[in-house]
Amino acid sequence: MTETEMLTPADIRQQQFSIGWRGFAALEVKAFLDQVAEAYAALMQENEALQADLERQQAELGEFKKREQLLKDTLINAQQVIETMKANAQKESELLIHEAEIKAEKMLQEAFSRQGRLRNDIEELKRIKTTFAAQVRGILESHLRLLEQSEASE
């Protein structure tokens, strides 16, 4: 038998020894071989059970590794989505601020323009008032002269 061949309990039980001068007690050898075969059989069963358990655990470990990788991938994707959402929110807020600044600038320009028009209107009204006052004064002075002439001629 070579080293790579598996020794079985049956091999142990069937092992024959040659009997020499004053050899072994055959019944004792037989009993010992039976005992060794039983122990070896129990070890083989335990080894098979351990091997099956190891295979099951390795399969479970493979599943856990797949789940772990899936969770890692999901986490990475979630982080990428969050980063994209942050970038989009930042861009959107910058755009809103820019639009608000443009609207504020436009409103300010309109206010300055209206203020300028109102100043022009006020100046025009002052000129009209001055002109009107001068005209009324002229008319009153003219009427006053006519009245004075009328009184002087009476």
Backbone hydrogen bonds in HBPLUS format (Angstrom, degrees):
<---DONOR---> <-ACCEPTOR-->    atom                        ^
c    i                          cat <-CA-CA->   ^        H-A-AA   ^      H-
h    n   atom  resd res      DA  || num        DHA   H-A  angle D-A-AA Bond
n    s   type  num  typ     dist DA aas  dist angle  dist       angle   num
A0005-GLU N   A0002-THR O   3.35 MM   3  5.54 145.4  2.48  99.9 108.9     1
A0011-ASP N   A0008-THR O   3.04 MM   3  5.12 119.9  2.42  97.1 111.8     2
A0012-ILE N   A0008-THR O   3.17 MM   4  6.60 152.4  2.25 147.9 155.1     3
A0013-ARG N   A0009-PRO O   2.93 MM   4  6.26 160.1  1.97 151.4 156.4     4
A0014-GLN N   A0010-ALA O   2.93 MM   4  6.06 150.0  2.02 149.0 156.6     5
A0015-GLN N   A0012-ILE O   3.40 MM   3  5.34 156.9  2.45  99.0 105.6     6
A0023-GLY N   A0020-GLY O   3.06 MM   3  4.80 131.2  2.30 136.2 122.3     7
A0029-VAL N   A0025-ALA O   3.02 MM   4  6.29 162.7  2.05 159.7 165.2     8
A0030-LYS N   A0026-ALA O   2.89 MM   4  6.03 163.0  1.92 149.1 154.2     9
A0031-ALA N   A0027-LEU O   2.87 MM   4  6.02 159.9  1.91 145.9 151.3    10
A0032-PHE N   A0028-GLU O   2.84 MM   4  6.02 160.5  1.88 148.3 154.1    11
A0033-LEU N   A0029-VAL O   2.81 MM   4  6.01 161.8  1.85 152.8 158.1    12
A0034-ASP N   A0030-LYS O   2.92 MM   4  6.14 151.9  2.00 145.1 153.0    13
A0035-GLN N   A0031-ALA O   2.94 MM   4  6.18 154.1  2.01 145.2 152.4    14
A0036-VAL N   A0032-PHE O   2.79 MM   4  6.09 160.4  1.83 154.4 159.9    15
A0037-ALA N   A0033-LEU O   2.82 MM   4  5.93 157.1  1.87 145.3 152.1    16
A0038-GLU N   A0034-ASP O   2.92 MM   4  6.15 155.9  1.98 146.6 152.5    17
A0039-ALA N   A0035-GLN O   3.01 MM   4  6.27 164.0  2.03 149.5 153.8    18
A0040-TYR N   A0036-VAL O   2.80 MM   4  5.94 156.3  1.86 149.1 156.8    19
A0041-ALA N   A0037-ALA O   2.80 MM   4  5.95 151.1  1.88 145.4 153.3    20
A0042-ALA N   A0038-GLU O   2.97 MM   4  6.23 157.2  2.03 147.5 153.3    21
A0043-LEU N   A0039-ALA O   2.93 MM   4  6.20 155.7  1.99 145.5 152.5    22
A0044-MET N   A0040-TYR O   2.85 MM   4  6.09 151.1  1.94 144.9 153.2    23
A0045-GLN N   A0041-ALA O   2.91 MM   4  6.20 158.1  1.96 149.0 154.5    24
A0046-GLU N   A0042-ALA O   2.88 MM   4  6.11 162.5  1.91 149.4 154.7    25
A0047-ASN N   A0043-LEU O   2.78 MM   4  5.93 154.2  1.84 144.6 152.5    26
A0048-GLU N   A0044-MET O   2.83 MM   4  6.09 156.3  1.89 148.6 154.6    27
A0049-ALA N   A0045-GLN O   2.87 MM   4  6.13 159.9  1.91 150.3 156.1    28
A0050-LEU N   A0046-GLU O   2.78 MM   4  6.00 159.2  1.83 149.2 155.6    29
A0051-GLN N   A0047-ASN O   2.74 MM   4  5.91 152.3  1.82 145.6 154.1    30
A0052-ALA N   A0048-GLU O   2.84 MM   4  6.08 158.7  1.88 148.7 154.0    31
A0053-ASP N   A0049-ALA O   2.86 MM   4  6.07 158.9  1.90 147.9 154.3    32
A0054-LEU N   A0050-LEU O   2.74 MM   4  5.94 153.1  1.81 145.7 153.7    33
A0055-GLU N   A0051-GLN O   2.92 MM   4  6.18 158.0  1.97 147.8 153.3    34
A0056-ARG N   A0052-ALA O   2.94 MM   4  6.18 156.7  1.99 147.3 153.9    35
A0057-GLN N   A0053-ASP O   2.82 MM   4  6.04 160.7  1.86 149.9 155.5    36
A0058-GLN N   A0054-LEU O   2.78 MM   4  5.98 152.2  1.86 147.9 156.2    37
A0059-ALA N   A0055-GLU O   2.90 MM   4  6.14 150.8  1.99 143.1 150.9    38
A0060-GLU N   A0056-ARG O   2.88 MM   4  6.20 158.2  1.93 148.7 155.1    39
A0061-LEU N   A0057-GLN O   2.74 MM   4  5.94 155.8  1.80 145.6 153.1    40
A0062-GLY N   A0058-GLN O   2.86 MM   4  6.10 151.8  1.94 142.3 149.8    41
A0063-GLU N   A0059-ALA O   2.97 MM   4  6.32 152.3  2.05 145.8 153.2    42
A0064-PHE N   A0060-GLU O   2.77 MM   4  6.10 159.1  1.81 154.1 160.5    43
A0065-LYS N   A0061-LEU O   2.80 MM   4  6.03 155.1  1.86 149.3 156.3    44
A0066-LYS N   A0062-GLY O   2.94 MM   4  6.20 152.3  2.02 143.1 150.7    45
A0067-ARG N   A0063-GLU O   2.84 MM   4  6.16 161.5  1.88 152.2 157.3    46
A0068-GLU N   A0064-PHE O   2.72 MM   4  5.91 157.4  1.77 148.7 155.9    47
A0069-GLN N   A0065-LYS O   2.88 MM   4  6.07 160.1  1.92 146.9 151.9    48
A0070-LEU N   A0066-LYS O   2.85 MM   4  6.10 155.2  1.91 147.2 154.8    49
A0071-LEU N   A0067-ARG O   2.77 MM   4  6.04 158.4  1.81 152.4 158.2    50
A0072-LYS N   A0068-GLU O   2.82 MM   4  6.08 157.7  1.86 149.6 156.3    51
A0073-ASP N   A0069-GLN O   2.80 MM   4  6.02 164.3  1.83 151.0 155.3    52
A0074-THR N   A0070-LEU O   2.81 MM   4  6.00 157.4  1.87 146.7 153.7    53
A0075-LEU N   A0071-LEU O   2.79 MM   4  5.98 159.0  1.84 149.2 155.1    54
A0076-ILE N   A0072-LYS O   2.84 MM   4  6.08 160.5  1.88 152.5 158.0    55
A0077-ASN N   A0073-ASP O   2.84 MM   4  6.07 161.8  1.87 149.3 154.7    56
A0078-ALA N   A0074-THR O   2.79 MM   4  6.02 157.5  1.84 149.0 155.7    57
A0079-GLN N   A0075-LEU O   2.84 MM   4  6.07 157.9  1.88 149.1 155.2    58
A0080-GLN N   A0076-ILE O   2.87 MM   4  6.14 154.5  1.93 148.5 155.9    59
A0081-VAL N   A0077-ASN O   2.84 MM   4  6.10 156.4  1.89 150.2 156.8    60
A0082-ILE N   A0078-ALA O   2.84 MM   4  6.09 158.2  1.89 149.3 155.5    61
A0083-GLU N   A0079-GLN O   2.86 MM   4  6.09 161.6  1.89 149.1 154.1    62
A0084-THR N   A0080-GLN O   2.85 MM   4  6.06 156.8  1.91 147.3 154.0    63
A0085-MET N   A0081-VAL O   2.78 MM   4  6.01 157.8  1.83 149.0 155.6    64
A0086-LYS N   A0082-ILE O   2.79 MM   4  6.04 157.3  1.84 151.1 157.6    65
A0087-ALA N   A0083-GLU O   2.88 MM   4  6.10 163.2  1.91 148.0 152.7    66
A0088-ASN N   A0084-THR O   2.83 MM   4  6.05 161.9  1.86 150.5 155.9    67
A0089-ALA N   A0085-MET O   2.81 MM   4  5.97 158.1  1.86 148.0 154.5    68
A0090-GLN N   A0086-LYS O   2.81 MM   4  6.02 155.9  1.87 150.2 157.2    69
A0091-LYS N   A0087-ALA O   2.88 MM   4  6.13 163.3  1.91 151.5 155.8    70
A0092-GLU N   A0088-ASN O   2.80 MM   4  5.98 160.9  1.84 149.0 154.9    71
A0093-SER N   A0089-ALA O   2.81 MM   4  5.99 158.4  1.85 147.5 153.4    72
A0094-GLU N   A0090-GLN O   2.91 MM   4  6.12 157.6  1.96 148.8 155.3    73
A0095-LEU N   A0091-LYS O   2.84 MM   4  6.08 153.8  1.91 147.7 155.4    74
A0096-LEU N   A0092-GLU O   2.84 MM   4  6.09 159.1  1.88 149.7 155.4    75
A0097-ILE N   A0093-SER O   2.87 MM   4  6.06 160.6  1.91 149.0 154.4    76
A0098-HIS N   A0094-GLU O   2.87 MM   4  6.05 158.6  1.92 145.0 151.4    77
A0099-GLU N   A0095-LEU O   2.83 MM   4  6.08 161.9  1.86 152.0 156.9    78
A0100-ALA N   A0096-LEU O   2.83 MM   4  6.03 157.1  1.89 147.8 154.6    79
A0101-GLU N   A0097-ILE O   2.81 MM   4  6.06 154.5  1.88 149.6 156.8    80
A0102-ILE N   A0098-HIS O   2.91 MM   4  6.19 155.7  1.97 148.9 155.5    81
A0103-LYS N   A0099-GLU O   2.88 MM   4  6.15 162.9  1.91 151.2 155.7    82
A0104-ALA N   A0100-ALA O   2.80 MM   4  5.98 160.1  1.84 148.8 154.8    83
A0105-GLU N   A0101-GLU O   2.85 MM   4  6.01 158.2  1.89 146.4 152.6    84
A0106-LYS N   A0102-ILE O   2.85 MM   4  6.08 156.8  1.90 149.1 156.0    85
A0107-MET N   A0103-LYS O   2.79 MM   4  6.02 159.8  1.83 151.2 157.0    86
A0108-LEU N   A0104-ALA O   2.83 MM   4  6.01 155.1  1.89 147.6 154.8    87
A0109-GLN N   A0105-GLU O   2.84 MM   4  6.08 157.9  1.89 147.4 153.5    88
A0110-GLU N   A0106-LYS O   2.84 MM   4  6.09 157.2  1.89 148.5 155.2    89
A0111-ALA N   A0107-MET O   2.83 MM   4  6.06 152.2  1.91 144.2 152.3    90
A0112-PHE N   A0108-LEU O   2.85 MM   4  6.13 162.6  1.88 152.3 156.6    91
A0113-SER N   A0109-GLN O   2.82 MM   4  5.98 157.0  1.87 146.7 153.9    92
A0114-ARG N   A0110-GLU O   2.78 MM   4  5.98 158.4  1.83 147.7 153.7    93
A0115-GLN N   A0111-ALA O   2.74 MM   4  5.93 156.4  1.79 148.3 156.0    94
A0116-GLY N   A0112-PHE O   2.84 MM   4  6.09 154.0  1.91 145.5 152.4    95
A0117-ARG N   A0113-SER O   2.92 MM   4  6.24 158.9  1.97 148.6 154.3    96
A0118-LEU N   A0114-ARG O   2.74 MM   4  6.00 160.2  1.78 153.3 159.1    97
A0119-ARG N   A0115-GLN O   2.87 MM   4  6.11 156.3  1.92 147.9 154.3    98
A0120-ASN N   A0116-GLY O   2.91 MM   4  6.17 159.7  1.95 148.9 154.8    99
A0121-ASP N   A0117-ARG O   2.71 MM   4  5.99 155.9  1.77 148.7 156.4   100
A0122-ILE N   A0118-LEU O   2.75 MM   4  5.98 157.7  1.80 150.5 156.4   101
A0123-GLU N   A0119-ARG O   2.83 MM   4  6.08 162.9  1.86 151.3 156.0   102
A0124-GLU N   A0120-ASN O   2.78 MM   4  6.01 158.0  1.83 148.6 155.5   103
A0125-LEU N   A0121-ASP O   2.75 MM   4  6.00 156.9  1.80 148.8 155.7   104
A0126-LYS N   A0122-ILE O   2.79 MM   4  6.05 152.4  1.86 148.7 156.7   105
A0127-ARG N   A0123-GLU O   2.90 MM   4  6.21 156.4  1.96 148.2 154.4   106
A0128-ILE N   A0124-GLU O   2.79 MM   4  6.08 160.4  1.83 150.8 157.0   107
A0129-LYS N   A0125-LEU O   2.73 MM   4  5.90 157.9  1.78 147.3 153.9   108
A0130-THR N   A0126-LYS O   2.78 MM   4  5.99 160.8  1.82 147.9 153.6   109
A0131-THR N   A0127-ARG O   2.73 MM   4  5.95 164.4  1.76 151.8 156.7   110
A0132-PHE N   A0128-ILE O   2.65 MM   4  5.79 163.0  1.67 151.0 156.8   111
A0133-ALA N   A0129-LYS O   2.67 MM   4  5.81 161.7  1.70 150.3 156.0   112
A0134-ALA N   A0130-THR O   2.85 MM   4  6.03 156.1  1.90 145.3 152.4   113
A0135-GLN N   A0131-THR O   2.81 MM   4  6.07 156.7  1.87 149.8 156.7   114
A0136-VAL N   A0132-PHE O   2.74 MM   4  5.98 164.4  1.76 155.4 159.6   115
A0137-ARG N   A0133-ALA O   2.78 MM   4  5.89 161.7  1.81 148.1 153.9   116
A0138-GLY N   A0134-ALA O   2.76 MM   4  5.96 155.1  1.82 144.2 152.0   117
A0139-ILE N   A0135-GLN O   2.78 MM   4  6.04 158.9  1.82 150.8 156.6   118
A0140-LEU N   A0136-VAL O   2.71 MM   4  5.93 164.5  1.74 152.8 157.7   119
A0141-GLU N   A0137-ARG O   2.71 MM   4  5.87 161.9  1.74 150.5 156.1   120
A0142-SER N   A0138-GLY O   2.76 MM   4  5.89 152.6  1.84 142.5 151.2   121
A0143-HIS N   A0139-ILE O   2.77 MM   4  6.03 158.6  1.82 151.7 157.5   122
A0144-LEU N   A0140-LEU O   2.67 MM   4  5.85 151.3  1.75 146.0 155.6   123
A0145-ARG N   A0141-GLU O   2.86 MM   4  6.08 155.5  1.92 147.1 152.6   124
A0146-LEU N   A0142-SER O   2.92 MM   4  6.18 159.6  1.96 145.6 151.9   125
A0147-LEU N   A0143-HIS O   2.73 MM   4  5.91 155.0  1.79 146.9 154.5   126
A0148-GLU N   A0144-LEU O   2.78 MM   4  6.00 157.7  1.83 146.6 153.3   127
A0149-GLN N   A0145-ARG O   2.72 MM   4  5.92 155.1  1.78 150.0 157.4   128
A0150-SER N   A0146-LEU O   2.77 MM   4  5.91 150.5  1.86 142.1 151.3   129
A0151-GLU N   A0147-LEU O   2.87 MM   4  6.09 151.1  1.95 146.5 154.1   130
A0152-ALA N   A0148-GLU O   2.86 MM   4  6.02 150.2  1.95 141.8 150.5   131
A0153-SER N   A0149-GLN O   2.91 MM   4  6.04 143.6  2.05 143.1 152.0   132
